[in-house]
Amino acid sequence: MHEKERKKDIIMQHATIVTQIRRLNVYKPHSCGCDVCDQIAVVERQVFDFFGFMWTCIVVNFVQIIVVIAGLFGVCQDRAKIVVVVSISR
């Protein structure tokens, strides 16, 4: 019996603390209240925490890939001119 009363007291103390915090306007729940929004926020936070220190490397690699692709298109369009320039320069 003593254990049940102790658990009940702990639950009541927790409820009063939560009520006091809400009265102080410290606790402000988000408007949606759905689990999907919470999961999206967690994933977003993890992604930004992970990429936060290495975003420059990612951006540089992305730009390099775009430049290589653009260069390949340029080679395909002006193949004859490039062959002439390379053969003359050697």
Contacts in CASP RR format, 6 or more apart in sequence:
PFRMAT RR
TARGET T0000
AUTHOR 0000-0000-0000
METHOD contacts of the structure
MODEL  1
MHEKERKKDIIMQHATIVTQIRRLNVYKPHSCGCDVCDQIAVVERQVFDF
FGFMWTCIVVNFVQIIVVIAGLFGVCQDRAKIVVVVSISR
18 27 0 8 1.000
21 27 0 8 1.000
30 37 0 8 1.000
51 58 0 8 1.000
75 82 0 8 1.000
END
